[in-house]
Each structure stands twice: as structure tokens, then as C-alpha cells.
Amino acid sequence: MPKMLLVFRPGELSDQKIAEIEKLSPGYELLHSNDRAEIEACLEQIEIAARFFPPELASRAPNLRWFQQWPVGADWLMGQPAAIEHPFMLTNGRGIQSDCICEHVFGLQLFHARKFSQTYPAQKLGEWQNQWTPDRMASYFELSGKTIVVIGLGAIGSRVVTVAKAFKMKVIGVRRRPELPSPGVDRLVGVTHLDEVLPLADFVVLSLPLTHQTLGLIGEKQLGLMKPAAILVNISRGPIIQEDKLIQALQEGWIAGAGLDTFETEPLPPESPLWSLDNVMLTPHSAGVTPEHYERGLAIFMDNLKCYMEGQPLTNVVDKAAGY
């Protein structure tokens, strides 16, 4: 009997949900486990996997036909070429985190715009700092009227565009296929034209997947093209930025600051200069944290499970060769 691997923490799947899954998938034995040894022992029987599958085992499961992961990013495939060649279908959690990550993006931007880096420490010290002096007032700015370059217009990037327009910002979108419709974008260019629009940006937001093509996309040249007053926000993957060049840019004033949720090495090493830079707001890869994460992912899985059993097309199918 084929098995369906369900990798959930104890108590995450209620008896009701288990019953629903069983009803949708007659003829399948459910395997509830996150134990690698147990999963490895059943590799030949696993046809469906939900939430997680040990990356190095995916290509070794000969009868795996479909893996539903919760995260949007599929950069784990970069280190598993055999999994790309394996015929199993990969679907992701596109849309699960769009709202919370978008809110995080604007939180990082407002951190810089409203000078929370100055006022919050003063609050903890019980100090009332007069922000109405000419020099301090000059350091503030509004999002309204600013230009934001959004690199990557998937579910997250598209949501950032919508909210940016609510802030009355001018939006320039950058995507691999600029011929696709992008509602709300004032100007749309392909990735090959990225260097043309970077000098126009007050904010640059990275919301694109990590692939062999995007690895190190933002380096010395791109940072040098940005305005000295520009802010770089990364909520995608750390290695998209050449981190040593970013640190240099922040230290030497090539750009005004950054809001970073992801890094080349995670956790961020204690010796990283990023910890101590006053013009950086760091968060510990938490942009996607939301109490709705589990339920939204489960809803996508349940819908896809029904389609799989009925032989219908699944949603959020990942192009494994492209990496997203």
C-alpha cells in the first residue's frame, strides 16, 4: 500500500484533520513522522509527502510523485540536482505569508523613515528627545512620493506593490518576464535592465527567489548605482546580496541604510559587523512568522490533495529546473 508522509509536530494535526485526509485519500497509509530513520526505512512506499521531506532523501524515494512544501522558496533544490531530475511534482505555499511579509517590509522601511532607531532607545532610557529641531527634522522623510523598486513580483512582491501605492509611492517593478501583467506598477522592466532603475530608487525591496541566476545579484556595482539616501530591504534570501559588499556600502555611506531579514549565514554570526551598524535594522528571518502559517499551508495541501486524487491540476506547482 502506498504511503503518505505527514511531517508535523506532535499535536499540530487534529484528529478531525487526520480523518479528513484519510477520507480524501482512500488506499493510502498515513505515515506521521519527522524521524529521518523512519522516513528512510519507508522511502520505497512514499508516494505523497506533506510539509517537509529531507532534501537529500527526496531523490532516493523511487515512487515519490508529489511533495507539498509549506515554504515558498525552493532553493534547497540548488544543492540537490538529482531531485530536480526526479519526476515528482513539487508544490509550495505561495500566498501563505504574503500579508505578513509585506507588513514586515513596510515596518523595516518605516523604521528608517520615522527614526525609530533614535526614539526607541531614548524611550528605554526615559529621555524625551525633541525631534522638532532643524537638524533632526531634516533626517526624517515620508514614504509618500518616494520611488520603490520591487525586484520580484510573485505573491509577496505584488502585495508590496499594492501597499506601496496606498502609501502614494511610485513603483518600479523588476521581474524575469516583464511581459506578464503587473497591476499597480508604474514602470516594469526585466532583470537585464535592473542597473537602469537602481539609481532611481529611494527603496529597493528584494522579493525574488534564490536561484543560480539570482545568487549574488546585488553586488558592488548595484550598490554603487543606488542613491546615497537609498534603503535596501531584503526579505527573500541572504545570498542574493553579496554581504561583504553590502557591509562596505553601509559603512562607507554608499547607501543610507538597510532592513535585513535574511543573511548569507544563519544565524547571523556574532562577529558580523551588521550587528553594530546604526543604519541597519536586523530581524532573525522572521518576516514570514504568523500564527496563520500552519492553517493556510494545510488549506493549500488539502485542496491539492483533492485535486491529486481526482487527477486534476494542482496549484502552486514549482518549476524545479527554474527553482520557483
C-alpha positions in Angstrom: 0.0 0.0 0.0 1.5 3.4 -0.9 2.2 5.8 2.0 1.6 9.5 2.5 4.2 11.1 4.7 2.9 13.8 7.0 5.7 15.6 8.7 4.0 17.6 11.5 4.9 18.3 15.1 3.0 16.4 17.8 -0.5 17.9 18.2 -0.4 20.0 15.0 -2.7 17.7 13.1 -6.0 17.3 14.9 -8.0 14.1 14.8 -10.5 15.9 12.6 -7.9 16.9 10.0 -6.4 13.4 10.0 -9.9 12.0 9.4 -10.4 14.5 6.5 -7.1 13.5 5.0 -8.0 9.8 5.3 -11.3 10.4 3.7 -9.7 12.2 0.8 -7.1 9.5 0.2 -8.5 6.0 0.4 -5.9 3.4 -0.3 -3.1 5.3 1.3 -1.4 4.6 4.6 -0.6 7.7 6.6 2.9 7.9 8.0 3.1 10.5 10.7 6.8 11.0 11.3 9.6 13.6 11.4 12.2 10.9 12.2 14.7 10.6 9.5 15.5 6.9 10.1 11.8 6.0 10.0 11.3 8.0 6.8 14.3 6.5 5.2 13.1 3.0 6.0 9.9 3.7 4.1 11.3 5.5 1.1 10.1 3.0 -1.4 6.5 3.2 -0.3 6.2 7.0 0.0 4.1 8.5 -2.9 3.0 11.7 -1.3 4.8 13.9 1.3 3.4 17.0 3.1 5.1 19.9 4.7 8.7 18.6 4.8 10.8 16.0 3.2 14.6 15.6 4.0 16.1 17.2 0.8 18.8 14.6 0.4 16.2 11.8 0.6 13.7 13.2 -2.0 15.7 11.9 -5.0 16.0 8.5 -3.4 12.3 7.9 -3.0 11.6 6.0 -6.2 7.8 6.2 -6.0 7.5 9.8 -4.7 5.0 11.5 -7.0 4.1 14.7 -5.2 5.7 16.8 -2.4 3.7 19.7 -0.9 6.0 22.0 1.0 4.9 24.9 3.1 7.6 27.5 2.3 7.5 29.4 -1.0 11.3 29.2 -1.6 12.6 26.0 -3.2 16.3 27.0 -3.1 17.0 23.6 -1.4 16.9 22.2 -5.0 20.1 24.1 -5.8 22.1 21.5 -3.8 20.0 18.6 -4.9 20.3 18.2 -8.7 19.0 14.6 -8.5 15.8 15.9 -7.0 15.4 18.2 -10.0 15.7 15.3 -12.4 13.3 13.1 -10.3 9.8 13.1 -11.8 8.0 14.0 -8.6 5.9 17.2 -8.6 6.7 19.9 -6.1 4.1 22.4 -4.9 4.7 25.3 -2.5 2.9 27.6 -0.1 2.7 30.6 -2.4 0.5 33.2 -0.8 0.7 31.8 2.8 2.9 34.6 4.0 2.3 37.5 1.6 0.5 39.7 4.0 2.8 39.4 7.0 6.0 39.6 4.9 4.6 42.7 3.2 3.8 44.3 6.5 7.4 43.4 7.6 8.8 45.2 4.5 7.0 48.4 5.4 7.9 48.0 9.1 11.6 48.0 8.0 11.1 51.0 5.8 9.2 53.0 8.4 11.9 52.1 10.9 14.2 54.3 8.9 11.7 56.9 7.7 10.3 57.6 11.2 13.7 57.3 13.0 12.6 54.6 15.5 16.3 53.7 15.8 16.7 57.0 17.7 13.4 57.4 19.6 13.0 53.8 20.9 16.4 53.7 22.8 15.6 57.1 24.2 12.3 55.7 25.5 14.1 52.9 27.3 16.3 55.5 29.0 13.3 57.7 29.9 14.7 60.5 27.8 12.4 63.0 25.9 14.3 63.9 22.8 13.0 67.0 20.9 12.7 65.9 17.3 11.5 69.3 16.1 15.0 70.8 15.9 16.0 71.6 12.3 18.8 69.0 12.1 16.6 66.2 13.4 13.6 67.2 11.3 15.8 67.1 8.2 16.7 63.4 8.9 13.0 62.3 8.7 11.2 61.5 5.4 7.9 60.3 4.2 7.2 57.3 2.1 4.7 59.3 0.1 6.2 60.4 -3.2 9.2 58.1 -2.9 10.2 55.6 -5.5 10.3 51.9 -4.6 12.0 49.4 -6.8 10.5 45.9 -6.2 12.6 43.1 -7.5 10.5 40.0 -7.9 6.7 40.3 -8.5 5.4 37.0 -7.1 2.7 36.9 -4.5 4.9 38.8 -2.0 6.2 41.4 -4.4 2.8 42.0 -5.8 1.4 42.6 -2.3 4.2 45.1 -1.7 3.3 46.9 -4.8 -0.4 47.2 -3.7 0.6 48.6 -0.3 3.2 50.9 -1.8 0.5 52.5 -3.9 -1.6 53.1 -0.8 1.4 55.0 0.6 1.4 57.1 -2.6 4.8 55.8 -3.7 6.0 55.4 -7.3 6.6 51.8 -8.1 9.1 50.3 -10.5 8.9 46.6 -10.8 11.6 44.2 -11.9 10.9 40.7 -13.0 12.3 38.0 -15.2 9.3 38.1 -17.5 8.3 41.8 -17.8 5.6 40.9 -20.4 3.4 39.5 -17.7 0.8 41.8 -16.2 1.8 43.6 -13.0 -1.1 45.7 -11.6 -0.1 48.8 -9.8 3.4 49.1 -11.2 4.2 52.4 -12.8 7.1 51.1 -14.8 8.1 47.5 -15.4 11.5 46.2 -16.6 13.3 42.9 -17.0 16.1 41.8 -14.7 18.6 42.7 -17.5 17.6 46.4 -17.0 18.0 46.3 -13.3 21.0 48.6 -13.4 19.0 51.3 -15.2 16.4 51.6 -12.5 18.5 51.3 -9.3 19.7 54.9 -9.5 16.0 56.0 -9.3 15.2 54.1 -6.1 14.7 55.5 -2.7 13.9 52.0 -1.6 14.9 48.7 -3.1 13.0 45.6 -2.0 14.2 42.1 -2.8 11.3 39.6 -3.0 12.7 37.1 -5.5 13.7 33.5 -5.2 17.2 32.3 -4.7 18.4 30.5 -7.9 21.7 30.1 -9.7 20.7 33.2 -11.7 19.9 35.4 -8.6 22.8 34.3 -6.5 24.9 37.4 -5.7 22.6 39.6 -7.9 23.2 42.7 -5.7 26.9 43.4 -5.5 29.4 46.2 -5.6 28.2 47.6 -8.9 24.5 47.6 -8.0 25.1 49.1 -4.6 27.2 51.8 -6.1 24.4 52.7 -8.5 22.0 53.3 -5.7 21.4 56.8 -4.2 23.3 57.7 -1.1 19.9 58.2 0.5 18.5 54.8 -0.6 17.4 52.0 1.7 17.8 48.3 0.8 15.3 45.8 2.2 15.8 42.0 1.9 13.1 39.6 2.9 13.9 36.9 0.3 17.2 35.1 0.7 20.5 36.3 2.1 22.9 35.1 -0.7 21.1 37.2 -3.3 23.2 40.0 -1.8 27.0 39.9 -1.7 27.1 40.5 2.0 30.7 41.7 2.2 29.9 44.4 -0.4 26.8 45.4 1.5 28.7 45.8 4.7 31.2 48.0 2.9 28.4 50.1 1.3 26.7 50.6 4.7 30.0 51.5 6.4 31.2 53.9 3.7 27.8 55.5 3.1 27.2 54.3 -0.5 23.6 53.8 0.7 21.8 55.2 3.7 20.7 52.0 5.3 19.2 48.5 5.1 16.4 46.4 6.6 17.6 42.8 6.6 15.6 39.7 7.5 17.9 37.1 5.8 21.6 36.6 5.6 24.3 34.6 3.9 24.8 32.6 7.1 22.0 32.0 9.5 22.0 32.5 12.4 24.0 35.7 11.7 27.5 35.1 13.2 28.2 37.2 16.4 31.3 38.7 14.7 29.3 40.1 11.8 29.6 43.9 11.5 25.9 44.1 10.7 25.1 43.7 14.3 26.6 47.0 15.3 25.8 49.3 12.3 23.4 52.1 13.3 21.9 52.3 9.8 20.7 48.7 9.8 17.6 47.1 11.2 18.0 43.3 11.6 15.3 40.7 12.1 16.0 37.0 12.6 14.4 35.6 9.4 11.1 36.4 11.0 9.3 38.3 8.2 7.1 35.2 7.5 6.2 34.5 11.1 2.4 34.4 11.5 0.0 32.3 13.6 -1.9 31.7 10.3 1.1 29.9 8.7 0.1 26.4 9.6 -3.6 26.6 8.7 -3.0 28.4 5.4 -0.5 25.8 4.4 -2.8 23.0 5.4 -5.6 24.5 3.4 -3.4 24.5 0.2 -2.4 20.9 0.9 -6.0 19.8 1.4 -7.2 21.5 -1.8 -4.3 20.0 -3.7 -4.8 16.6 -2.2 -8.4 16.6 -3.5 -7.2 17.6 -7.0 -4.4 14.9 -6.9 -6.9 12.2 -6.1 -9.2 13.4 -8.8 -6.5 13.7 -11.4 -6.9 17.5 -11.6 -4.1 20.1 -12.0 -2.6 21.2 -8.7 -2.0 24.8 -7.6 1.4 26.4 -6.8 3.4 24.0 -8.9 7.1 24.7 -8.8 9.3 24.6 -11.9 12.1 22.6 -10.4 14.5 23.4 -13.1 13.9 27.2 -12.7 13.8 26.9 -8.9 10.4 28.6 -8.3 
